[in-house]
Amino acid sequence: MATATYEPITTVTVANSTTTSVTLSGIAGTYTDLRLQFVGTTSANGVTVVMQFNGDTGANYSDTLLYGTGTTATSARNTGMSYMPLTSYTQGGDTTNPASGVADIFSYAGSTYKTSLTTVSADYNGSGRVEQGVLLWRNTAAITSIRLFCDSGTSFYFGNGATITLWGIKAA
Amino acid sequence: MAATFVPIQSVTLASSAASVTFSSIPQTYTDLVLKISCRTTASANGGTLVIQLNSDTASNYSYTRLYANGASSYSDFGGGQPTGARIGFTTAANSTSNTFASSEIYLPNYASTTARPISGFSVPENNATNVYYTSVYASLYRGTSAATSLTILEDAGQSFVAGTTFHLYGIKNS
């Protein structure tokens, strides 16, 4: 019988209202894929939680998105970005409604460019955003660290109680 | 850390049923995943899957969704829903025979006592020209109790047919 996979690697729970970024480092290359999840709020409405791999701040990220705002369905594409979105349209405040963003990062330890699939769930009882995206990091290095922060700059932070979880998944 | 994604309970309907309830859900996990393969007794144009937490029928649910039928795509939202969180679409009697809609629902922090998001993704594709929708749902549950039971039903009161399956899994973080 095959060994069960889907192993928790690390969880970070934000315990204040001043954390502007979280870095998950020392990611072992022993899995096949990674799953990264953010559940929580940020310090202002509409802020996007974004991620960078291996400290790469160059214009090496791109995405193609399909999203609904509750009134319109839209597809969009972004190229030459210095980060990629994990969770968009968060709500501001520590105790208000959380959004969730999940990224499946495929073959993260391989030697080709890295593709991720994201799902964003952000509903606020009369407004919100639901989104699926495919993301590309144009780098052949194995991913050993992931940094998450708010795209609107260092003046924005994660809400108190936000959680960031990383799992490793092995192929057969 | 031990592998997670643990099967909690599975239900396979031997005859039609209006709803299925998972009760006494252990509170030892972080998130829940519910995988559903379903078909209903509706005569046409399958209805909406709904998930109810703790039998809560107050207006504590809302959604934003994105859905498409192969010709057009749409997005809308619904606030203050009383029946439950909308999470996907079902197939119906006019679907291709033996075709069931597949749905996956993710409930992070299900044991929280504050508002929590619910994600749903469903694909009722059946190689026909009937109107069925692939969909992605962002739902929100604003109840203040940890989820100890989940009830799955169809929003127009139709029944799930025999052969419909429901699989509940628990996931732990580190």
Interface residues (C-beta under 8 A of the other chain):
Chain A: T3 A4 T5 Y6 E7 P8 I9 T10 T11 Q37 V39 L66 Y67 G68 T69 G70 T71 T72 A73 T74 T95 T96 N97 P98 A99 S100 V102 T119 V120 S121 A122 D123 Y124 N125 G126 S127 G128 R129 V130 E131 Q132 T163 T165 W167
Chain B: M1 A2 A3 T4 F5 T30 D31 S62 Y63 T64 R65 L66 Y67 A68 S73 Y74 S75 D76 F77 G79 G80 Y106 P108 N109 T114 A115 R116 P117 I118 S119 F121 V136 Y137 A138 S139 L140 R142 I171 K172 N173 S174
